[in-house]
Amino acid sequence: MVIGGDFNLRAQDDNDPDSRRFASLLSSFDMVQHVRGPTHLRGNTLDLMMTFTDHVPDHTTAMPPGAISDHSLID
């Protein structure tokens, strides 16, 4: 199972309370978030892809933000 989309929280900011709660929620379901780096024109990581910890993809790529919209396409 893969969950992806625009989550509108700063996943890259470990000090952000919403990001910490989101990471804790993922952990409680034995899931991990795979996207690293900015996925929005303003530099935040908003577009995410999650899987269960035992089904980690070989790689993920993010189209640069601005190519199609202000967000990245995650592959």
Buried (B, 14 or more C-beta within 10 A) or exposed (E): EEBBEBBEBBBBEEEBEEBEEBBEEBEEEEBBBBBEEBBBEEEBBBBBBBBBEEEEEEEBEBBEBEEEEEBBBBE
